């Protein structure tokens, strides 16, 4: 199973997950008010090898999203 990759953008009201870095079409929008916690998953220096591992876990009431 191939891992799904998203590009994300943080603004003053939400985190938006995009399907790719060149379009304005987005996969999901997470309101900042819905976020319970944000936790670091790995050392960012380890992610710099280009494998694209998630760096953050965003916990919502009903799910956990990895960015």
C-alpha positions in Angstrom: 0.0 0.0 0.0 1.4 3.3 -1.0 1.4 6.1 1.6 -0.7 9.1 0.8 1.2 12.4 0.9 -0.3 15.8 1.6 1.0 19.3 1.5 -0.3 21.5 4.3 -0.7 25.2 5.0 -1.3 26.9 8.3 -3.2 30.2 8.4 -5.0 32.1 11.1 -8.1 29.9 11.2 -7.2 26.4 9.9 -4.7 23.9 8.6 -5.5 22.9 5.0 -4.2 19.6 3.6 -3.7 19.8 -0.2 -3.4 16.9 -2.7 -0.3 18.4 -4.2 1.8 21.5 -4.0 0.6 23.1 -7.3 -3.2 23.2 -7.1 -5.7 25.0 -4.9 -7.8 21.8 -4.6 -7.6 20.6 -1.0 -8.2 17.2 0.6 -9.2 18.4 4.1 -9.5 21.5 6.2 -8.9 21.4 10.0 -10.3 24.3 12.0 -7.7 25.4 14.7 -10.6 25.5 17.2 -11.1 21.7 16.7 -7.5 20.8 17.6 -7.0 19.2 21.0 -3.3 18.8 20.8 -0.3 18.8 18.5 2.6 16.5 19.3 6.0 16.1 17.6 6.5 12.6 16.3 10.1 12.5 15.3 13.2 14.6 15.3 12.9 17.0 12.2 16.6 16.4 11.4 15.7 12.7 10.7 13.0 13.7 8.3 15.4 15.8 6.1 16.4 12.6 4.2 13.4 13.1 1.9 11.4 10.1 3.0 8.5 12.4 3.9 7.8 10.9 7.3 5.1 12.7 9.4 6.5 15.3 11.8 3.4 16.2 13.8 0.3 14.4 15.1 -2.7 16.6 15.3 -5.3 15.2 17.7 -9.0 16.1 17.1 -12.0 14.9 19.1 -12.7 12.2 16.6 -9.4 11.4 14.9 -5.6 11.9 14.8 -4.1 13.4 11.6 -0.4 13.1 10.9 1.4 15.9 9.1 
